Amino acid sequence: MKLLFTEWLKAAAVRALKTVCQTALSVIGTSALLSEVNWKAVLSASLLAGLLSLLTSAAGIPEVKKTNSLGEEISEGYDGENGL
């Protein structure tokens, strides 16, 4: 279980970092000149986007394979009882 959490945490962190960078570039890109950038707005929007990314990742990350207690990969739609 610890291995699965560690794998999830790494994947979630990578996604959050990418989201933070993309948001920062988007907010910076709205300014005509680099000297006109509202850095507080860039920081605020970027951190909020990173937090939302982590919360969204809590619902599941496709990069992290789901496994059962035996370490076997679980396919989509598997309900654990009748193998569907």
MODELLER restraints for C-alpha pairs under 7 A, 6 or more apart:
rsr = mdl.restraints
at = mdl.atoms
rsr.add(forms.Gaussian(group=physical.xy_distance, feature=features.Distance(at['CA:7:A'], at['CA:64:A']), mean=6.66, stdev=0.5))
rsr.add(forms.Gaussian(group=physical.xy_distance, feature=features.Distance(at['CA:8:A'], at['CA:64:A']), mean=6.05, stdev=0.5))
rsr.add(forms.Gaussian(group=physical.xy_distance, feature=features.Distance(at['CA:11:A'], at['CA:63:A']), mean=6.94, stdev=0.5))
rsr.add(forms.Gaussian(group=physical.xy_distance, feature=features.Distance(at['CA:12:A'], at['CA:54:A']), mean=6.03, stdev=0.5))
rsr.add(forms.Gaussian(group=physical.xy_distance, feature=features.Distance(at['CA:12:A'], at['CA:57:A']), mean=5.92, stdev=0.5))
rsr.add(forms.Gaussian(group=physical.xy_distance, feature=features.Distance(at['CA:15:A'], at['CA:53:A']), mean=6.97, stdev=0.5))
rsr.add(forms.Gaussian(group=physical.xy_distance, feature=features.Distance(at['CA:16:A'], at['CA:50:A']), mean=4.74, stdev=0.5))
rsr.add(forms.Gaussian(group=physical.xy_distance, feature=features.Distance(at['CA:16:A'], at['CA:53:A']), mean=5.26, stdev=0.5))
rsr.add(forms.Gaussian(group=physical.xy_distance, feature=features.Distance(at['CA:16:A'], at['CA:54:A']), mean=6.06, stdev=0.5))
rsr.add(forms.Gaussian(group=physical.xy_distance, feature=features.Distance(at['CA:17:A'], at['CA:50:A']), mean=6.67, stdev=0.5))
rsr.add(forms.Gaussian(group=physical.xy_distance, feature=features.Distance(at['CA:19:A'], at['CA:49:A']), mean=6.42, stdev=0.5))
rsr.add(forms.Gaussian(group=physical.xy_distance, feature=features.Distance(at['CA:19:A'], at['CA:50:A']), mean=5.95, stdev=0.5))
rsr.add(forms.Gaussian(group=physical.xy_distance, feature=features.Distance(at['CA:20:A'], at['CA:46:A']), mean=4.72, stdev=0.5))
rsr.add(forms.Gaussian(group=physical.xy_distance, feature=features.Distance(at['CA:20:A'], at['CA:47:A']), mean=6.46, stdev=0.5))
rsr.add(forms.Gaussian(group=physical.xy_distance, feature=features.Distance(at['CA:20:A'], at['CA:49:A']), mean=6.02, stdev=0.5))
rsr.add(forms.Gaussian(group=physical.xy_distance, feature=features.Distance(at['CA:20:A'], at['CA:50:A']), mean=5.20, stdev=0.5))
rsr.add(forms.Gaussian(group=physical.xy_distance, feature=features.Distance(at['CA:23:A'], at['CA:45:A']), mean=6.93, stdev=0.5))
rsr.add(forms.Gaussian(group=physical.xy_distance, feature=features.Distance(at['CA:23:A'], at['CA:46:A']), mean=5.35, stdev=0.5))
rsr.add(forms.Gaussian(group=physical.xy_distance, feature=features.Distance(at['CA:23:A'], at['CA:49:A']), mean=6.99, stdev=0.5))
rsr.add(forms.Gaussian(group=physical.xy_distance, feature=features.Distance(at['CA:24:A'], at['CA:42:A']), mean=5.52, stdev=0.5))
rsr.add(forms.Gaussian(group=physical.xy_distance, feature=features.Distance(at['CA:24:A'], at['CA:46:A']), mean=5.52, stdev=0.5))
rsr.add(forms.Gaussian(group=physical.xy_distance, feature=features.Distance(at['CA:27:A'], at['CA:42:A']), mean=5.76, stdev=0.5))
rsr.add(forms.Gaussian(group=physical.xy_distance, feature=features.Distance(at['CA:28:A'], at['CA:37:A']), mean=6.03, stdev=0.5))
rsr.add(forms.Gaussian(group=physical.xy_distance, feature=features.Distance(at['CA:28:A'], at['CA:42:A']), mean=6.75, stdev=0.5))
rsr.add(forms.Gaussian(group=physical.xy_distance, feature=features.Distance(at['CA:31:A'], at['CA:37:A']), mean=5.65, stdev=0.5))
rsr.add(forms.Gaussian(group=physical.xy_distance, feature=features.Distance(at['CA:65:A'], at['CA:73:A']), mean=6.62, stdev=0.5))
rsr.add(forms.Gaussian(group=physical.xy_distance, feature=features.Distance(at['CA:66:A'], at['CA:73:A']), mean=5.76, stdev=0.5))
rsr.add(forms.Gaussian(group=physical.xy_distance, feature=features.Distance(at['CA:66:A'], at['CA:74:A']), mean=5.51, stdev=0.5))
rsr.add(forms.Gaussian(group=physical.xy_distance, feature=features.Distance(at['CA:67:A'], at['CA:73:A']), mean=4.32, stdev=0.5))
rsr.add(forms.Gaussian(group=physical.xy_distance, feature=features.Distance(at['CA:67:A'], at['CA:74:A']), mean=5.23, stdev=0.5))
rsr.add(forms.Gaussian(group=physical.xy_distance, feature=features.Distance(at['CA:68:A'], at['CA:74:A']), mean=6.48, stdev=0.5))
rsr.add(forms.Gaussian(group=physical.xy_distance, feature=features.Distance(at['CA:77:A'], at['CA:84:A']), mean=6.18, stdev=0.5))
rsr.add(forms.Gaussian(group=physical.xy_distance, feature=features.Distance(at['CA:78:A'], at['CA:84:A']), mean=4.95, stdev=0.5))
